[in-house]
Amino acid sequence: MRGKLYLIPTTLGDTEPLEVMPLSVKKVVERLDYFIVENEKSARRFIKKITPNKSQPSLKLMLLDKYSDELEVRNYLDVCEQGISIGVLSDAGVPAVADPGASVVRLAHQKGIQVVPLVGPSSILMAIMASGMNGQSFAFNGYLPIDKATRKKSIKDLERLSKEKDQSQIFIETPYRNEKLLDDLRATLQPTTLVCVACDITLPTEYIKTLTVKEWKSEKPDLHKRPAIFIIHQ
């Protein structure tokens, strides 16, 4: 029998794993030794936290990030042919969603290896859940352009798209640029456009608020270096 590819969620910050994910995740991690990870240090920390008694020297960690060699990655699933299952671990949240992992999942399908997604926190889904915006139709757009003029055009295009399709538009920013992005949204969007800011999701410092652009002009949250999701809807 072939091994399986498990997509294992991790916490969105320094939270006890079993506070935000089911016991089934712990049970899967306990029986795996092979992991495809975005960052070895954070992966080991998560594995130790959710399974304190697991032997760290027995772990076989394979790196998957933007610098990974494509030909080397294609060999990561070879052990599945020997009946050994592998886990994919994100740095935070769920693998393959706004995160590395999709290429390995696609390879598993090509090889006929069963892919098993596990339940855990996704900041994108949790933000749209809590926003009050359109959970029936939404789009994740990743990072907006850094160039000021291009970014302004992108923001206006997303606002127009939201109105035309009645579709909530989701995006993110590097945490130290969060406040600058919120300033750009205030300056660029229509006063009646809704903006949701959701940061530190699942953490004690969680902040989630949806206001119109006009209302945001008097709201000054501290977003500096806090992982955040932004959603707009016109």
C-alpha positions in Angstrom: 0.0 0.0 0.0 1.2 3.5 -0.7 1.6 6.1 2.0 -0.6 9.1 2.2 0.1 12.9 2.0 -1.4 14.6 5.1 -1.9 18.4 4.9 -1.3 19.5 8.5 -2.4 22.8 9.9 -0.3 24.8 12.4 -1.2 27.6 14.8 -1.4 31.2 13.6 0.8 32.3 16.5 2.0 31.2 20.0 -1.2 29.3 20.9 -1.6 25.9 22.4 -2.3 23.7 19.3 -5.2 21.8 20.8 -7.0 25.0 21.6 -7.5 25.7 17.9 -7.4 22.3 16.2 -8.9 18.8 16.9 -7.1 15.9 18.6 -7.0 14.1 15.2 -4.1 16.4 14.1 -2.1 15.4 17.2 -2.7 11.7 16.4 -1.5 12.1 12.8 1.7 14.0 13.8 2.4 11.3 16.4 2.6 8.5 13.8 4.5 10.4 11.1 8.3 10.8 10.8 8.5 12.3 7.4 7.5 16.0 6.9 7.7 18.5 4.1 8.1 21.9 5.8 8.4 25.6 5.0 10.8 26.2 7.9 12.7 23.5 9.8 13.0 25.5 13.1 9.3 26.4 13.3 8.2 22.9 12.2 10.3 21.2 14.9 8.9 23.7 17.5 5.3 22.9 16.4 5.9 19.1 16.4 7.4 19.2 19.9 4.5 21.3 21.2 1.8 19.1 19.9 3.6 15.8 20.6 6.1 16.5 23.4 7.2 12.8 23.6 8.0 12.4 20.0 11.7 11.7 19.1 13.2 14.7 17.4 16.2 12.8 16.0 13.8 10.4 14.2 12.3 13.3 12.1 13.1 13.5 8.4 12.3 17.1 7.3 12.3 18.1 3.7 12.3 21.9 2.9 9.8 23.4 0.6 10.0 27.2 0.1 10.5 29.6 -2.8 14.2 28.6 -3.0 13.6 24.8 -3.2 15.0 23.0 -6.2 12.0 21.7 -8.3 13.8 18.5 -9.3 14.6 17.7 -5.7 11.0 18.4 -4.6 9.8 15.9 -7.2 11.6 13.2 -5.2 10.0 14.1 -1.8 7.1 11.7 -2.3 9.2 8.7 -3.3 8.9 7.1 0.2 5.1 6.9 -0.3 5.8 4.1 -2.7 7.2 2.2 0.2 4.0 2.7 2.3 5.4 5.6 4.3 3.1 8.6 4.8 4.3 12.2 4.8 2.9 15.4 6.4 3.1 18.9 4.9 3.5 21.6 7.5 3.0 25.3 6.9 4.8 28.0 8.8 1.4 29.2 10.0 -2.2 28.2 9.2 -3.0 25.6 6.5 -0.6 24.3 3.8 -1.1 25.2 0.1 -3.4 28.1 0.8 -1.5 31.4 0.4 1.4 29.2 1.4 3.8 26.7 -0.2 2.5 23.1 -0.7 0.4 23.2 -3.8 3.1 21.8 -6.0 3.6 18.8 -3.8 -0.2 18.2 -3.6 -0.4 18.4 -7.4 2.4 15.9 -7.6 0.6 13.5 -5.2 -2.4 13.5 -7.5 -0.3 12.8 -10.5 1.3 9.8 -8.7 -2.1 8.5 -7.4 -1.2 9.2 -3.8 -4.1 9.9 -1.5 -4.2 13.5 -0.2 -5.7 14.0 3.3 -6.5 17.6 4.4 -6.8 18.1 8.2 -8.9 20.6 10.0 -7.2 23.7 11.5 -7.1 27.5 11.5 -7.0 29.4 8.2 -6.7 33.2 8.7 -8.3 33.8 5.4 -11.5 31.8 6.1 -11.7 33.0 9.7 -11.4 36.6 8.6 -14.2 36.3 6.0 -16.3 34.5 8.6 -15.9 37.4 11.1 -16.1 40.2 8.6 -19.9 40.3 7.9 -19.0 40.5 4.2 -20.0 38.1 1.4 -19.1 34.5 2.4 -20.8 33.2 -0.7 -18.5 35.0 -3.1 -15.0 36.2 -2.2 -11.5 36.2 -3.7 -8.1 36.1 -2.2 -5.6 38.4 -4.0 -2.4 37.8 -2.1 -0.1 40.9 -1.7 -0.9 44.2 -3.4 1.9 45.9 -5.5 4.5 47.9 -3.6 4.7 50.8 -6.1 2.4 53.6 -4.9 0.7 54.3 -8.2 0.3 50.6 -9.1 -1.0 49.9 -5.7 -3.6 52.7 -5.9 -4.8 51.3 -9.3 -5.0 47.8 -7.8 -7.1 49.0 -4.9 -9.5 50.8 -7.2 -9.7 47.8 -9.5 -10.6 45.5 -6.5 -13.2 48.0 -5.4 -14.7 48.1 -8.8 -14.6 44.3 -9.1 -16.3 44.0 -5.7 -19.2 46.2 -6.8 -19.6 44.5 -10.2 -19.6 41.0 -8.8 -20.9 41.6 -5.3 -17.7 39.8 -4.3 -15.6 40.5 -1.2 -11.9 41.1 -2.0 -9.3 39.7 0.4 -5.5 40.6 0.5 -2.6 40.7 2.9 0.5 42.8 3.5 3.9 42.3 5.1 3.2 43.0 8.8 5.5 46.0 9.1 3.6 47.7 6.2 0.1 47.1 7.6 -0.5 50.6 8.8 0.7 52.1 5.5 -1.7 49.9 3.6 -4.7 50.9 5.8 -3.7 54.6 5.1 -3.8 53.8 1.3 -7.2 52.2 1.7 -8.5 55.3 3.5 -7.1 57.6 0.8 -8.2 55.6 -2.2 -11.5 53.9 -1.6 -15.0 55.4 -1.7 -16.2 56.6 1.8 -19.0 54.0 1.8 -16.8 51.0 1.0 -16.6 48.5 3.8 -13.1 47.5 5.1 -12.4 44.7 7.5 -9.1 44.5 9.3 -8.5 41.1 11.1 -5.2 40.7 12.9 -3.7 38.3 15.4 -6.5 35.8 14.7 -6.9 33.1 17.4 -4.4 35.0 19.7 -5.3 36.8 22.9 -4.6 40.1 21.1 -7.1 39.3 18.3 -8.5 42.4 16.6 -11.3 42.1 14.0 -13.3 45.2 12.9 -15.4 46.1 9.9 -16.2 49.8 9.2 -16.8 52.0 6.3 -13.8 53.9 4.9 -15.3 57.1 6.4 -15.5 55.5 9.8 -11.9 54.2 9.5 -10.6 57.7 9.2 -11.2 58.2 13.0 -10.1 54.7 13.9 -6.3 54.2 14.5 -5.5 50.6 15.5 -1.9 49.5 16.2 -1.3 47.0 13.4 2.5 47.3 13.3 4.1 43.8 12.8 0.9 42.0 13.6 -0.2 39.4 11.0 -3.3 40.8 9.3 -6.0 40.1 6.7 -7.7 43.0 4.9 -11.1 42.7 3.2 -13.0 45.2 1.2 -16.6 45.3 -0.2 -18.4 48.0 -2.1 
